[in-house]
Each structure stands twice: as structure tokens, then as C-alpha cells.
Amino acid sequence: MTSTDTAKKSMQCEVLPGAVALVEFSQAHEQNPFSRARMRELTQLVLDLDMNDEVRCVVLYGGAGRSFGAGGDFHEVSEFSGGDEVDAWIDDITDLYSTLAGISKPVVAAIDGFAIGVGLQVALCCDVRIGSSASTLVMPEFKVGIACNFGGYMLETVVGRSVMQNMLYTCDPWPADRALADGLLHEVVEPGLLLERALEHGRRIAGYTAAAVQSTRARVNGPYVQGLRRVREEGKRSHRTAFSAGEAQQRMRRIIGKA
């Protein structure tokens, strides 16, 4: 078992026997929000793993007893004013999503707790999504006061227009059984079995012929990645407009107790 260190060490990565890299978002708040720094860190880590010949599959995991990802970091985003900082944020988001979906190695998401907003969108970049029975998926952007360009595109592409419309316009939580029925999750297991089941999927995928898997992933994910990159500019415009209105920041501050 080898270990891959990251510069700020807000994540842990191990290359396990069977050519599976396990990435844990376990060095932050238990809900694992995604700050800009964490998004950039994960982007670089995934790129490094893609270049590692010892790795044939990547598993993303929030860590024992932690959420997969409860959205963006409201302490950071609630300070936005609708200017250039929004563009830089959207660039980081686009780079993360297009990298996760665009690398040659398949990616498995092991989802416990919450996968909200950015966290859910990270999961939607993965090829296999395993959820625990305690997991909850939410796309609450409208309720928070921000645009949902990426979420809308990703949901419609991955699970279809009707589910996308329902998630966006209700902002309701999707418990594991509903997420499984709607195709947001491929499998649901008890929390104590989540990581091992995700690693089983990873080892199975890693056991296939690498050239076949990697060339196929490039083909089937190519249009999806291109779509994510197209959303970049419209996402900047929409989010600048939303943040300029000021309501989103107020709602975020109330959520984190700063209002």
C-alpha cells in the first residue's frame, strides 16, 4: 500500500492493492464542504492519479462517518459580490468537473451522509455511484439563491429531464431509496458496508483490460465533458447576476449563523 501526499493535506489518498486509488475527503469539516482550494486540490490529485500507471480506478469517499460533500463553502461564497471572484470560482468548478469526468481512469463515488450541490455534482461526474442507506442527495441552488447551470445540465444528461426538473424546482432532499429509483445512485448498501462495496466495484473495474476501459471512457464521456465546458461561460453570467442581487449571500449567512 502506498500513500500519495497532497500539498495542503485536506484529503488523503492511498493506492491500494488491486490498482485502486482511494481518495478520502477526511481532513475538513465532517460535512466536507468544497472550498475553492479543495476543488483545486482534488483537480490536481485526480490529474496525478490519471498519470500513475499503478492506478486503474479511483474511488472517492467522504471518510468514515462524514458526508460525501455538503456543497460549496458558504463561509467563502457568502462573501462574493458578483464580480471577478465569481468567474474564478466557476473556473475552479468547471476544471474540477471536466477533470473528474475527463480522465482516462473510471471513478467510483462512495456516498454517505449528504451530497448537496457541488457535492452531488462531483458524484455526477463519477461512473459508478454507491450510496449508503443513510445518504441524502439534494440540489438546493434555487432555495439558496444561486443559479443551477451545471446541476441542470448534469442531471438532465445523467438521469433525464423529468428528474432534473423535479430536483431543481422542489429543492427537496432525495433519500437513498428515491435516489436509487431515479438513477442518481446505482446501488444502496448499509453504511458499514459502503466503503468495501465501493472498493469491490473499483477492483472489478481495475481488473478489466486497461486499454479497453480507458479508451471507452474517453468516448462515452467526451460529449459530457464538452457540455460541462460549454456551461462555463453561461455559468459565470448567471452566477454574477445572482450574487449581484445580494439575496444569496444573505441566505448563506443565515445558514452558517453569520446573519
URZI-V332966 format. One record per pair of residues at least 6 apart in sequence whose ideal C-beta (glycine too) atoms are under 7 Angstrom apart, sorted by sequence separation. I is the first residue (numbers start at 1). J is the second residue. If there is no record, write none. Layout:
i=[I	I]
j=[J	J]
This chain:
i=[15	16	49	62	80	123	141	142	179	242	243	253	6	25	62	100	141	167	13	14	115	155	156	174	180	189	205	4	13	49	139	155	176	250	13	28	141	174	187	3	4	177	2	11	12	46	111	139	152	155	176	1	2	11	11	12	109	1	12	1	11	139	152	10	109	120	151	9	10	107	108	111	120	107	108	111	120	163	107	108	109	110	111	112	115	148	106	109	111	113	23	100	108	112	113	114	115	116	117	112	117	159	97	101	111	114	116	117	159	93	100	159	100	142	10	21	97	139	143	8	121	139	142	11	32	121	124	10	11	140	13	8	121	11	21	32	124	6	19	23	32	34	138	19	23	30	31	32	138	19	20	21	22	23	24	25	26	30	32	33	136	137	19	23	25	32	33	34	35	136	6	15	20	22	24	31	33	34	136	15	26	33	36	35	68	135	137	68	133	4	25	68	70	132	67	68	71	72	131	66	67	68	69	70	71	72	58	60	66	67	68	71	137	57	71	131	56	57	58	59	60	61	69	70	55	60	62	69	57	59	62	68	40	43	47	36	39	43	46	50	69	97	39	42	46	50	131	50	68	129	133	36	43	49	129	130	39	46	93	129	130	131	132	133	134	128	132	133	130	132	132	130	60	130	157	130	157	130	128	153	153	112	150	112	149	31	34	110	34	110	149	150	149	32	110	147	149	108	147	147	108	146	108	147	146	145	106	145	146	145	144	145	106	144	144	105	104	106	104	104	102	101	101	102	101	98	101	98	97	98	61	94	94	61	94	59	59	90	59	57	90	90	57	57	87	90	56	86	86	56	86	86	82	82	81	82	80	80	78	78	77	78	22	74	78	20	78	74	75	20	74	20	18	20	19	18]
j=[21	22	55	68	86	129	147	148	185	248	249	259	13	32	69	107	148	174	21	22	123	163	164	182	188	197	213	13	22	58	148	164	185	259	23	38	151	184	197	14	15	188	14	23	24	58	123	151	164	167	188	14	15	24	25	26	123	16	27	17	27	155	168	27	126	137	168	27	28	125	126	129	138	126	127	130	139	182	127	128	129	130	131	132	135	168	127	130	132	134	45	122	130	134	135	136	137	138	139	135	140	182	121	125	135	138	140	141	183	118	125	184	126	168	38	49	125	167	171	37	150	168	171	41	62	151	154	41	42	171	45	41	154	45	55	66	158	41	54	58	67	69	173	55	59	66	67	68	174	56	57	58	59	60	61	62	63	67	69	70	173	174	57	61	63	70	71	72	73	174	45	54	59	61	63	70	72	73	175	55	66	73	76	76	109	176	179	111	176	48	69	112	114	176	112	113	116	117	176	112	113	114	115	116	117	118	105	107	113	114	115	118	184	105	119	179	105	106	107	108	109	110	118	119	105	110	112	119	108	110	113	119	92	95	99	89	92	96	99	103	122	150	93	96	100	104	185	105	123	184	188	92	99	105	185	186	96	103	150	186	187	188	189	190	191	186	190	191	189	191	194	194	126	197	224	198	227	201	201	227	231	191	231	194	231	114	118	194	119	195	234	235	235	119	198	235	238	198	238	239	201	239	202	242	242	242	205	247	248	248	248	251	213	251	252	214	214	217	217	218	221	221	224	225	225	225	228	228	228	229	195	228	229	198	232	198	199	232	202	202	235	236	205	206	236	239	206	236	239	210	240	243	240	243	243	244	243	249	249	252	252	253	199	252	256	199	258	255	256	202	256	203	203	206	206	206]
